């Protein structure tokens, strides 16, 4: 049904027009839905996102993988065989392996991208995160000094 909904142009126009005000007021980034391809997938705070058009709502890691494959058009097979970087990381907020680098908000201006977690809805820009100077995992970027994750900081205090 979801595939057929994406092909009926009059229905798409009408449904997207009716969703326009809700999407414009969305407090979180609006993305292209990996299920139907419409610009109506809204991330939530503390919970997975949901497409307001088709109601598609995969959870966490599955949602992140589906977004990367369907919307960003990055193949896990090609990354594994030809090299490259799979853009899914552990979230800096909830720790789930559902934090996608290079997400493209549909309401953004120009080539702005964000990093977003498909498990908890946390989103930020590349300016807000960095790789830990000791182990390389993503961590919030400090105001000054080197980025060091909580685990490395705790291990350093024990040393």
C-alpha positions as CSV (number, residue, x, y, z in Angstrom):
1,X,0.0,0.0,0.0
2,X,2.8,2.4,0.9
3,X,4.4,2.0,-2.6
4,X,1.1,2.7,-4.3
5,X,0.4,5.7,-2.1
6,X,3.6,7.2,-3.4
7,X,2.4,7.0,-7.0
8,X,-1.0,8.7,-6.8
9,X,0.0,12.3,-7.5
10,X,-3.4,14.0,-6.6
11,X,-3.4,12.1,-3.3
12,X,0.2,13.1,-2.5
13,X,-0.5,16.8,-3.3
14,X,-3.7,16.9,-1.1
15,X,-2.1,15.0,1.8
16,X,1.1,17.0,1.7
17,X,-0.9,20.3,1.5
18,X,-2.9,19.2,4.6
19,X,0.3,18.3,6.5
20,X,2.0,21.6,5.5
21,X,1.1,23.5,8.7
22,X,2.0,20.6,11.0
23,X,5.4,20.1,9.3
24,X,6.2,23.8,9.4
25,X,5.6,23.8,13.1
26,X,7.6,20.7,13.8
27,X,10.1,21.4,16.6
28,X,12.5,18.8,15.3
29,X,14.1,18.2,11.9
30,X,11.9,17.0,9.1
31,X,13.5,14.5,6.8
32,X,12.6,12.5,3.7
33,X,10.8,9.3,4.8
34,X,12.8,6.2,4.0
35,X,9.5,4.3,3.6
36,X,7.5,6.4,1.1
37,X,10.0,9.1,0.0
38,X,7.9,12.0,1.1
39,X,9.3,15.0,3.0
40,X,7.3,14.2,6.1
41,X,9.5,12.2,8.5
42,X,9.8,14.1,11.8
43,X,12.3,13.2,14.4
44,X,11.1,13.2,18.0
45,X,12.7,14.1,21.3
46,X,13.5,11.0,23.2
47,X,11.8,8.7,20.7
48,X,12.1,7.5,17.2
49,X,10.7,9.6,14.4
50,X,7.5,9.0,12.4
51,X,6.4,9.9,8.9
52,X,3.4,12.1,9.1
53,X,2.4,11.1,5.5
54,X,2.5,7.3,5.6
55,X,2.9,6.8,9.4
56,X,6.1,4.7,8.8
57,X,8.0,4.5,12.1
58,X,10.9,2.0,12.2
59,X,12.9,1.9,15.4
60,X,16.5,2.8,16.2
61,X,19.1,0.9,14.3
62,X,16.7,-0.4,11.7
63,X,15.5,3.2,11.1
64,X,19.0,4.5,10.7
65,X,20.1,1.7,8.3
66,X,16.9,2.2,6.3
67,X,17.5,6.0,6.0
68,X,21.1,5.5,5.0
69,X,20.2,3.0,2.3
70,X,17.0,4.5,1.0
71,X,17.6,8.3,1.3
72,X,21.3,8.8,1.4
73,X,21.8,5.9,-1.1
74,X,24.7,4.4,0.7
75,X,25.0,0.6,0.3
76,X,26.3,-1.4,3.3
77,X,27.5,-4.0,0.8
78,X,29.5,-1.5,-1.2
79,X,31.0,0.1,1.9
80,X,32.1,-3.4,3.1
81,X,33.5,-4.5,-0.2
82,X,34.8,-1.3,-1.8
83,X,35.8,0.6,1.3
84,X,34.3,3.7,2.6
85,X,32.6,4.9,5.8
86,X,29.2,3.6,7.0
87,X,27.6,6.8,8.3
88,X,26.0,5.2,11.4
89,X,27.6,5.7,14.8
90,X,26.7,5.3,18.5
91,X,24.6,8.2,19.6
92,X,26.3,10.8,21.8
93,X,23.1,11.0,23.8
94,X,21.5,7.6,24.2
95,X,24.3,5.3,23.0
96,X,22.2,3.4,20.4
97,X,23.9,2.6,17.1
98,X,21.5,4.8,15.3
99,X,23.2,8.1,15.0
100,X,23.5,9.0,11.3
101,X,26.0,11.5,9.9
102,X,25.1,13.7,7.0
103,X,21.3,13.7,7.4
104,X,19.6,16.1,5.0
105,X,16.7,18.1,6.6
106,X,14.1,19.0,4.0
107,X,13.5,22.3,5.7
108,X,17.2,23.2,5.7
109,X,18.8,25.9,3.6
110,X,21.3,25.0,1.0
111,X,23.6,22.1,1.7
112,X,23.1,22.1,5.5
113,X,23.4,18.7,7.0
114,X,22.9,17.5,10.5
115,X,23.7,14.4,12.5
116,X,20.7,12.7,14.0
117,X,19.8,9.7,16.1
118,X,16.9,7.6,14.8
119,X,16.5,6.0,18.2
120,X,16.2,9.1,20.5
121,X,15.7,11.9,18.0
122,X,18.8,13.9,19.2
123,X,20.2,16.1,16.4
124,X,23.1,18.4,16.1
125,X,25.6,19.8,13.6
126,X,29.2,18.7,13.0
127,X,30.3,21.7,15.1
128,X,28.6,20.2,18.2
129,X,30.4,16.8,18.1
130,X,34.0,15.5,17.7
131,X,35.8,12.2,17.8
132,X,37.4,11.3,21.2
133,X,41.1,12.1,21.1
134,X,41.9,8.8,22.8
135,X,39.5,6.1,21.4
136,X,37.9,7.8,18.3
137,X,34.2,7.5,19.3
138,X,31.9,10.4,18.7
139,X,31.5,12.6,21.8
140,X,30.1,16.1,22.4
141,X,32.7,18.8,21.5
142,X,34.0,20.7,24.5
143,X,34.1,24.4,24.6
144,X,37.9,24.3,25.0
145,X,40.6,21.6,24.8
146,X,40.5,18.2,23.3
147,X,37.4,16.1,22.9
148,X,37.5,13.1,25.3
149,X,34.6,10.7,25.8
150,X,33.1,9.8,29.2
151,X,34.6,6.3,29.2
152,X,38.2,7.6,28.5
153,X,37.8,10.4,31.1
154,X,36.7,7.8,33.7
155,X,39.5,5.4,32.7
156,X,42.0,8.3,33.0
157,X,40.8,9.1,36.5
158,X,41.3,5.5,37.6
159,X,44.9,5.5,36.2
